[in-house]
Amino acid sequence: MTALSQLKTLYHLTLSPIRGETHQERLDSFYSGQAEDYDEFRKRMLHGRDELFADLPAEPGASWVDMGSGTGMNAERFGARLENFGQVTLADLSESLLKVADKRIADRGWANVRTMHADITRLEIPDESVDLVTFTYSLTMVPDWFSALQEAYRILKPGGVIGVADFYISRKFPAEGLKRHSWFTRSLWPVWFSLDNVHPSADHVPYLMSRFEKVSIHEDYGKLPWVPVIKPPHYRFVGRKPA
């Protein structure tokens, strides 16, 4: 990624105005100017995704829905295991990012992968028909994140797996075993990210752990490009829908 393309992406992240009356219009306003450089820039700021997919199952014939899939880069993270899936659906509301995903599918010749232009809080997918659902840095961009997780629960089969990686902040008094963030961390990052309509929440992790059977959870901090010293917290969660 060239310095010029990095600066261009940084401009769209920090200075370019986000316009639109609807969530879809705001998404495409935000991503249209940076879609082609999306993956290269964000691999330096969206941490934990490779580790998450290494922990996720890819059983022969299984169905997987990536919710808020963006450019479809997550399909690459399964490597050769992607061929195991019977059906892969990359669902996103941003047409700009889905164009990149469609090109990726065509270039790779993935016969079992399709895109779906959709609001991930309302998918036209039958109840209890999916083996795996994932969110990677998309949950914080959904205004009604609660409905998105309810939708994931609805389409998952009993025993199906959910995997999530995203920014977050802890509650002031988190449950036993979870990290407790400082007042500075809990105050800074919601304001910082809200400039891009990204909303780290103290409630995502507790809700996931109350709704799904925990398989694993990891909490950490990761660097941001061009930002020295301070690091936002992120987590990755793997859970299972109760059978």
KEDO-966685 format. One record per residue (C-alpha): x, y, z. Coordinates in steps of 0.25 Angstrom, whole numbers, plus 5000, padded with zeros to 4 digits. Example, Ala and Ser with C-alpha at 12.3 -4.5 7.8 and 13.67 -1.06 7.14 Angstrom:
px_py_pz
5049_4982_5031;
5055_4996_5029;
//
This chain:
px_py_pz
5000_5000_5000;
5006_5013_4996;
5008_5025_5005;
4998_5033_4996;
4987_5022_4997;
4989_5022_5012;
4987_5037_5013;
4975_5036_5004;
4969_5025_5013;
4973_5033_5025;
4966_5045_5019;
4953_5037_5017;
4954_5032_5031;
4956_5045_5038;
4953_5057_5030;
4943_5053_5019;
4929_5057_5023;
4919_5046_5024;
4906_5049_5017;
4893_5042_5016;
4879_5041_5022;
4879_5025_5024;
4889_5016_5030;
4892_5010_5016;
4894_5024_5010;
4904_5028_5021;
4911_5014_5019;
4913_5017_5004;
4917_5031_5007;
4928_5026_5017;
4933_5015_5008;
4932_5019_4994;
4945_5026_4993;
4953_5016_5001;
4947_5002_4997;
4959_4998_4988;
4969_5001_4999;
4960_4996_5010;
4967_4983_5013;
4981_4987_5013;
4979_4999_5022;
4970_4992_5032;
4979_4980_5034;
4987_4989_5042;
4976_4993_5051;
4966_4982_5052;
4973_4972_5060;
4969_4958_5064;
4962_4954_5051;
4972_4943_5047;
4972_4937_5061;
4957_4937_5061;
4956_4929_5048;
4967_4920_5052;
4958_4916_5064;
4945_4914_5055;
4940_4901_5050;
4938_4899_5035;
4931_4886_5034;
4928_4879_5021;
4915_4884_5015;
4913_4894_5026;
4906_4908_5023;
4913_4921_5027;
4908_4935_5028;
4918_4947_5029;
4909_4958_5035;
4915_4972_5031;
4924_4965_5021;
4930_4977_5014;
4940_4973_5003;
4939_4958_5006;
4953_4957_5012;
4948_4948_5023;
4946_4937_5013;
4961_4937_5010;
4964_4935_5024;
4958_4921_5024;
4969_4917_5013;
4967_4904_5007;
4956_4901_5017;
4947_4910_5010;
4944_4899_5000;
4938_4891_5011;
4925_4900_5012;
4913_4896_5004;
4908_4911_5004;
4915_4924_5008;
4907_4937_5009;
4914_4950_5010;
4904_4960_5015;
4906_4975_5015;
4898_4988_5013;
4909_4995_5006;
4909_4994_4991;
4923_5000_4990;
4929_4988_4998;
4920_4977_4992;
4926_4981_4978;
4940_4978_4983;
4934_4965_4989;
4928_4961_4976;
4941_4963_4968;
4948_4955_4979;
4938_4943_4977;
4940_4944_4962;
4955_4945_4962;
4956_4933_4972;
4946_4925_4965;
4938_4922_4978;
4926_4914_4973;
4920_4913_4988;
4921_4928_4991;
4911_4938_4988;
4908_4953_4993;
4895_4958_4999;
4892_4973_4999;
4884_4973_5012;
4881_4980_5025;
4887_4970_5034;
4876_4972_5045;
4866_4967_5035;
4872_4955_5026;
4864_4947_5016;
4869_4934_5022;
4861_4923_5028;
4861_4920_5043;
4871_4911_5049;
4878_4908_5035;
4892_4913_5037;
4904_4906_5044;
4913_4918_5046;
4911_4933_5047;
4922_4943_5048;
4923_4958_5051;
4937_4965_5050;
4937_4979_5053;
4923_4981_5048;
4915_4980_5060;
4920_4994_5065;
4915_5000_5052;
4901_4995_5053;
4892_5005_5060;
4882_4994_5065;
4893_4984_5068;
4883_4977_5078;
4875_4973_5066;
4887_4968_5058;
4890_4959_5069;
4876_4954_5070;
4876_4951_5055;
4889_4943_5057;
4882_4935_5068;
4870_4933_5059;
4877_4928_5047;
4887_4919_5054;
4884_4904_5056;
4883_4899_5070;
4898_4896_5073;
4902_4906_5063;
4915_4915_5065;
4916_4930_5065;
4929_4937_5064;
4931_4952_5067;
4943_4961_5067;
4942_4976_5069;
4945_4988_5077;
4939_4990_5091;
4940_4996_5105;
4937_4989_5118;
4927_4992_5128;
4931_5000_5140;
4929_4987_5148;
4931_4975_5138;
4927_4961_5141;
4937_4952_5148;
4948_4948_5138;
4947_4960_5129;
4956_4972_5127;
4953_4985_5134;
4957_4997_5126;
4961_5010_5132;
4952_5022_5132;
4961_5028_5121;
4959_5016_5112;
4944_5016_5115;
4943_5030_5112;
4952_5033_5100;
4949_5022_5090;
4934_5023_5089;
4936_5038_5086;
4948_5036_5076;
4941_5025_5068;
4928_5032_5068;
4933_5042_5058;
4933_5030_5048;
4919_5025_5053;
4927_5013_5060;
4921_5011_5074;
4929_5002_5084;
4920_4997_5094;
4921_4992_5108;
4909_4983_5106;
4913_4974_5094;
4921_4964_5102;
4912_4963_5113;
4900_4961_5103;
4908_4950_5095;
4912_4943_5108;
4897_4943_5113;
4891_4938_5099;
4901_4928_5095;
4909_4917_5102;
4924_4922_5102;
4934_4914_5095;
4945_4925_5097;
4947_4940_5099;
4960_4947_5097;
4962_4962_5101;
4974_4971_5096;
4979_4984_5091;
4984_4987_5077;
4991_4999_5070;
4984_5008_5061;
4991_5013_5048;
4998_5027_5050;
4993_5028_5065;
5005_5026_5075;
5005_5021_5089;
4990_5019_5091;
4983_5006_5087;
4968_5003_5087;
4963_4990_5093;
4957_4979_5084;
4952_4965_5087;
4949_4952_5080;
4938_4943_5084;
4934_4929_5080;
4920_4924_5085;
4910_4913_5082;
4895_4914_5081;
4889_4905_5092;
4884_4892_5086;
//
